Amino acid sequence: MKEFESNSANVRIPQGQSITSVKIYFWIGIISAILLRAILIADHYNSQISDLMWYMGVIGYLIFFAHRYDIAKRRYGVIKDLGLLEKIEMRKSLSEEDFDGLDYVMWSLSVSKERLNYLAIFVLSIAAILLSLMLDIGIVGA
């Protein structure tokens, strides 16, 4: 992490994570989403498998959302510690460290896979509900 002086406080601008790390957390989120939605279908066939899927999905989500929380906290910290929102709203000149902070926040947003993860969760949820309803109604055999 780079350390900068801003007014009277030390401001830490985090370094971004590797693209490999971003992809790993993305896939942890996707796999967890699949597991948790597949419980509805697995429960029609084997309750032990659905229980296992629940535990694995929840543990995966714990890892994924702890990571997402850390990212959001770091972005917020940079914006708050540098007073970036206020500076932009007041159209104040930005210092070199302000630009470094903005660079980190913008880079972090641009490489984030959270939009794809949200889309996958949405699509998988609809598919799981529809398939589960078809199983419940008997359209698809169990």
N, C-alpha and C positions, 0 to 999 in steps of 0.2 A: 504494500500500500504506500502511496505517496503521501507525504505529510506537508501541509501548507499552513502558513500563518494567515489568519483572516481577522482583522481588527485585533481583539485581545485574546481570541480563542484559537486553539489548534484545530484545524479542519482536516479530516482524513478523507481523501477521495479514494474509494476502493478501486482496485483493478478488476476489470471484467474477468469472468471465468472463461475457460477454453470452450471452443465450439463443441468439443467432445463431451465436456461436462454438461453443457446445455442440452445436448442430444440425449444423454443418459437420463437426466431428470425428466425430459419430455417423454421418453419411453416408459419410465417408471409410472408417470401419470397416466399414459395411455393404457398400459397393461393393467393398472389398478382399476381404471374405468371399465375395461372389458370384464375383468373378474367380478366386479361388483354388479354389473348389469347381467352377466351370465348366471348369476345366482338364481334369478327367476326361472331360467330354463333348466339349470342343473337340478334344482329342487324337485322337478317333475320326475327325474330319473334316479337320483341318489342324494339323500340328505347329507351324508358325510362329505361328499364332494362339494356340495354347496356350502357346508360349514367351513371347509378348508379354503374355498374361494373367498369367503367373507373375511377370514383372518388375513389371508395374503393381500386382498384388496385394501383392507383398512390399514395394514402395516405399510403398504406401498403409498397410500394416500398420506399417512403420517409423514413419511419421508418427503414426498413431493410437496405437500403444503407447508412443511417446516422450511423447505428450501425456498418456496415462493414467498413466504413471510420474510425470510432473511433478505431476499432480493428487494422486496418492497420497502423494508426497513432501511436498507442501505441507500436506496434512491431517495427516500424521504429525508434521511439524515443529510445527504449532500445538499438537497434543495433548502432544507431548513438552516443548516449550519452556515451556509454561504449567503443566506437571505436572498436566494435567486428569484423567488416569486415576487418579493417586494421590489427588488431592483428592476425587474422586467416591467412590473406594473407602473413604476415611477419613471421608466425609461432612463434609468441611470446607466452610466458607463460601466461596462463589465471589465473586471481585472483578468489577468492571465489565469489565476486560480478559479475564477468564475467560469471561464471558458473550459478549463479542465473538468470542472464539475459538470457543466452542461454536456461536455463530450461524453463523460461516463454515463450520465442519465440517458442521453440519446442513443448511445451505442447499446446500452443495456436493453432499452425498449426495442431497438431495431433487430437484435438477434434473438429476442425472446420468442419462444414457441407457444406461449400461453394462449394465443388466439386459436391456433390449431388444436390445442388441447381442449379448449372450451367447445369448439365445433365438434370434435370427436365425442366428447361427453354428451353433447346434445343429440347427435345422430345415434350413438349407441343406446342412449336412454329410450329414444323413440322405438328403435328396433327391438330392444328388450321388452318393452311394454307390449308392442304388437305381437311378438312371438309368444310371449307369456299368455296373452289373451287368447291367441289361437290355440295354444295348448289347453288352456282352461275350458274353452268352449268345445274343443274336440275337432277343430278344423285340421289341426296337425296332430298326428298320433304320438302318444308318449311312449 
